[in-house]
Amino acid sequence: MSEHLRSEVHGGLGVLTLDRPKALNSLDHGMVLGLERQLREWADAPEVRAVVVRGGPRGLCAGGDVRSLYAGSDDDAVRFWADEYRLNALIGAYPKPYIPLMDGITMGGGLGISAHAPRASGSVRVVTDRTVVSMPETRIGFTPDVGMSLLLANAPGELGTHLCLTSGQAGGADAILLGWADAMVPAEQLDALVEGLADAAAAASWSPGTAHDVVASFAVEPPPAPLAEIRGWADDAYAGDSATVVAGRLEELAASTGPHAPAAAAALGELRSVCPFSVAVTLAALRRAPKLGSLEAVLAQDLALGTAMVARDDFREGIRALLIDKDGAPAWNPASIEDVDPGEVVKAFGA
């Protein structure tokens, strides 16, 4: 078991706690392998009827440990992603109720270990009033992975497209709207929720649907989702397969005198600040994802894209500017969305 991962069986409940607070529980390779090992063991353990995954007071997980990927070789990064995506696939087909507590920061790989929890097995994805979700990969010269392009593509309208192209953030109510979570529980009630699940899982009356009932007893009505307010313009602005066209629509809307001009201008500013090649690849991945038919197929696409993206200078340049030197001034190549070669985008998919 990784030093950054704690596990216990409490009542009939397996509890996995990510414990790397200084790195916001970013997943290193040991944590990924430890999570997979424990989940496989509990899947076959009759005394474990359900599994909870949780983090600390600041968040569930801020994603993969990209600092280590920055310092390592391209092959090291691809090996990490292959193991991480195998974990994501395991979670997506987990045979017992899997209850991720998406409290605080839940980004990138943090969504990979939470948002795919399958309803068919009685899983419930829980957010709180402190939840912050994001797929910020275009900010580091990468592309949304861990199978999230499937959920981004299936979000209402073009909300998923807006979020991932701009590396935007959203709250707990938004996560429910997007289809990434099922219920909101106040953060101060999470310990009591875990106790309730443990007691229920130890009882003779337990059934896979019991997890939903326990969560419902602690859940509150989420507030209105702020993302719902942008559907009026975002669905039109982000439609289609061309990142250049999307940028042009946002520019037109931002320059207008309409009520949505300020929001469009903010989105345009974010779109112009992130990696242009990542924007084009991400849009293509979103359009392809629903046609692939399964989480496993999308994860295979993610591995092909990761292999291509890590070999580009943009990947380490983005991490350098954001997390290493923290100068906020990445030198992207190409420097604008309009200069991205469509043929290079196609090649990134292994075509």
Order of alpha helices (4+ residues) and beta strands (2+ residues): beta-beta-alpha-beta-beta-alpha-alpha-beta-beta-alpha-beta-beta-alpha-alpha-beta-alpha-beta-alpha-alpha-alpha-alpha-alpha-alpha-alpha-alpha-alpha
